[in-house]
Amino acid sequence: TESVRDVIRRQLDKLGIEADIVGNGAEALKTLADKQHGILFTDLHMPEMDGYQLVAQIRADEAAESDSDARFPVIALTADVLLAQRQAYLAYGFDECLLKPVSLGQLRQ
């Protein structure tokens, strides 16, 4: 079967968007530190560092940078069909959540 990562990579390619895809939150933090990115899509459940820990670290790093009010956009990807929990994801520090499998239209938007 095709993994969510493969589907998203193919969709981003169709949209002409260059992306780095990594296996967990720790790798994502390293990639974000090494190279500038415009947005982060993250799964919530990953080994080593999950999406909740990842967004918490990003928001803590932003809070520590007193010279900037910039907020890096972080989008949670979830299979939770109860998107009524959207407010809970926003409370964790995510900017939006998308239901997996993510459609091309959702990514474009």
Buried (B, 14 or more C-beta within 10 A) or exposed (E): EEEEEEBBBEBBEEEEEEBEBBEBBBBBBEBBEEEEBEEBBBBBEBEEBBBBBBBBBBBEEBEEEEEEEEEBEBBBBBEBEEEEEBEEBEEBBBBBBBBBEBEBEBBEE
